[in-house]
Amino acid sequence: MEVRQIRIKGVKRIVIPRSTQLAAGNGTVIEIKGKKRKQKKQSKSVKLLEKIARRSARSGGSIYGEYLKRHRRSNRKKKDGWLKDLSKNTFSAVRKGRKRFKLSSLF
């Protein structure tokens, strides 16, 4: 009999039921040991600062992406549209990016 090792995410054990004609029992139980995750090497004191920095970087990326989308749309609409809509597009992109970065959810 060939034994294969297959990893299925979320499976902790497999129960193979016995035939009902044989003895009444629960069946064979195969326990699967999962890999232990390594913990991040990080000092406790800078954990909050790291979280803030990561969120601000992510929101900054969304700000630039949103501005770029609005810039292209303004340019398609009118000649020099990006220049005419510069302040409107910038403030709208910043407002949308600020929604991604909420300090209240950190505490």
For each residue, the residues with C-beta under 8 A, 3 or more apart:
1:
2:
3:
4:
5:
6:
7:
8: 11
9:
10:
11: 8 14 32
12: 31 32 34
13: 29 30 31 32
14: 11 29 30 32
15: 26 27 28 29 30
16: 27 28 29 30
17: 26 27
18: 22 23 25 26 27 28
19: 22
20: 24
21:
22: 18 19 25
23: 18
24: 20
25: 18 22
26: 15 17 18 29
27: 15 16 17 18
28: 15 16 18
29: 13 14 15 16 26
30: 13 14 15 16
31: 12 13
32: 11 12 13 14
33:
34: 12
35:
36:
37:
38:
39:
40:
41:
42: 46 47 50
43: 46 47
44: 47
45:
46: 42 43 49 50
47: 42 43 44 50 51
48: 51 52 106
49: 46 52 53
50: 42 46 47 53 54
51: 47 48 54 55 106
52: 48 49 55 56 103 106
53: 49 50 56 57
54: 50 51 57 58
55: 51 52 58 59 100 101 106
56: 52 53 59 60 101
57: 53 54 60 61
58: 54 55 61 62 100 101
59: 55 56 62 63 97 98 100 101
60: 56 57 63 64 97
61: 57 58 64 65
62: 58 59 65 66 96 97 100
63: 59 60 66 67 93 94 96 97
64: 60 61 67 68 93
65: 61 62 68 69
66: 62 63 69 70 92 93 96 97
67: 63 64 70 71 89 90 93
68: 64 65 71 72
69: 65 66 72 73
70: 66 67 73 74 85 89 92 93
71: 67 68 74 75 82 89
72: 68 69 75 76
73: 69 70 76 77
74: 70 71 77 78 81 82 84 85 89
75: 71 72 78 81 82
76: 72 73 81
77: 73 74 81
78: 74 75 81 84
79:
80: 83 84
81: 74 75 76 77 78 84 85
82: 71 74 75 85 86 89
83: 80 86
84: 74 78 80 81
85: 70 74 81 82 88 89
86: 82 83 89 90
87: 90 91
88: 85 91 92
89: 67 70 71 74 82 85 86 92 93
90: 67 86 87 93 94
91: 87 88 94 95
92: 66 70 88 89 95 96
93: 63 64 66 67 70 89 90 96 97
94: 63 90 91 97 98
95: 91 92 98 99
96: 62 63 66 92 93 99 100
97: 59 60 62 63 66 93 94 100 101
98: 59 94 95 101
99: 95 96 102
100: 55 58 59 62 96 97
101: 55 56 58 59 97 98
102: 99 105 106
103: 52 106 107
104: 107
105: 102
106: 48 51 52 55 102 103
107: 103 104
